[in-house]
Amino acid sequence: MMFGSREPFTYNECAACGSLSIAEVPANLGDYYPPTYYSFAIEHRPRVGYLPRRLAVFAFLNMPRALADRLPADASMWRAMNRASVSYGTRVLDVGCGNGALLVALQRCGFTDLAGVDPFIPQGSEQE
């Protein structure tokens, strides 16, 4: 919808954690990720202190599930991580990571085993 194609897609939802996956991946997937796609832009955000950030994430991950399920829509990632019993040492793979902003944010929160893949990142722009 971001680029106005109005093409509908069917998704499967995991009953255990609520994650979504596309039911049938289009053969022309690259058409949906032009060079101007927002996730490819390098973005610099102000750093928040390590301890407050880590305490906030700890609270999200360890709150009772009934409370986590009431988090607002923009906290859906934390709700899903809570359902999946994610901890700081959990292995995380971000498929379609773009510029890696989510991975950097998770690393700054204390997560230690992170990886990302994105077939649409231009050649030679790999980051560690």
C-alpha positions in Angstrom: 0.0 0.0 0.0 2.9 2.3 0.6 3.5 2.7 -3.2 -0.2 2.7 -4.2 -0.3 -0.8 -5.8 -3.5 -1.7 -3.9 -2.6 -5.3 -4.5 -4.0 -7.6 -1.8 -1.9 -10.3 -0.1 -2.9 -13.1 2.2 -0.9 -13.7 5.4 -0.6 -16.6 7.8 -0.6 -15.8 11.6 1.3 -18.0 14.1 -1.1 -19.1 16.8 1.7 -19.3 19.3 3.4 -15.9 18.9 1.2 -13.8 16.5 3.9 -13.3 13.9 2.8 -12.9 10.3 4.2 -14.4 7.2 3.1 -13.9 3.6 1.2 -17.0 2.3 2.5 -16.7 -1.3 5.6 -14.7 -2.0 5.3 -12.9 -5.3 7.8 -13.8 -8.0 8.5 -10.1 -8.6 9.2 -9.2 -4.9 11.8 -6.7 -5.9 9.1 -4.5 -7.4 7.8 -3.8 -3.9 11.2 -2.5 -2.7 12.4 0.4 -4.9 15.7 2.2 -4.0 13.7 4.8 -2.2 12.1 2.3 0.2 12.2 3.9 3.7 14.0 1.0 5.4 17.1 1.5 3.2 17.6 5.1 4.3 20.3 5.6 6.9 18.7 7.3 9.9 20.5 8.8 12.9 18.4 8.9 16.1 19.5 10.4 19.4 20.9 7.9 21.8 18.9 7.2 25.0 20.8 6.1 28.1 21.7 2.4 28.2 20.2 1.7 31.7 16.8 3.3 31.2 16.5 1.7 27.8 17.4 -1.8 29.1 15.0 -1.5 32.1 12.2 -0.5 29.8 12.8 -3.5 27.5 13.2 -5.8 30.5 9.7 -4.6 31.7 8.2 -5.3 28.3 9.7 -8.8 28.0 8.7 -9.8 31.6 5.3 -8.2 32.1 2.4 -10.6 32.5 1.1 -11.7 29.1 -2.4 -10.3 29.9 -0.9 -6.9 30.4 1.4 -7.2 27.3 -1.7 -8.1 25.2 -3.1 -4.7 26.1 -0.1 -2.7 24.8 -1.0 -0.1 22.1 -0.7 -1.1 18.4 2.7 0.6 18.0 4.1 -1.8 20.6 3.2 -4.9 18.6 6.8 -6.0 18.4 7.2 -6.0 22.2 3.9 -7.8 22.6 5.0 -10.5 20.1 8.4 -10.8 21.9 6.7 -11.1 25.2 4.4 -13.9 23.9 7.5 -15.7 22.5 9.3 -15.5 25.8 12.3 -13.6 24.2 15.2 -12.7 26.4 18.4 -10.7 25.8 20.2 -13.9 24.7 17.6 -15.1 22.3 18.8 -15.4 18.7 17.0 -12.8 16.5 17.0 -12.9 12.7 15.5 -9.8 11.0 14.5 -10.9 7.5 14.1 -7.8 5.4 16.2 -5.8 7.8 16.8 -2.8 5.4 19.4 -0.5 6.9 19.4 -2.6 10.2 17.8 0.1 12.3 15.7 -2.5 14.3 18.9 -4.6 14.9 20.8 -1.5 16.1 17.9 -0.6 18.4 17.8 -4.1 19.8 21.6 -4.2 20.3 21.4 -0.8 22.1 18.8 -2.4 24.4 21.1 -5.2 25.4 20.3 -8.0 22.9 23.4 -9.9 21.9 22.7 -12.5 19.2 21.4 -10.5 16.3 21.5 -11.0 12.5 19.8 -9.5 9.5 19.3 -10.3 5.9 17.8 -8.3 3.1 18.1 -9.3 -0.6 17.3 -5.8 -1.7 20.2 -4.0 -0.1 22.6 -2.7 -2.8 25.7 -4.8 -3.3 28.7 -3.7 -1.1 26.6 -2.0 1.6 26.8 -4.8 4.2 27.1 -3.6 7.8 28.4 -5.2 10.9 
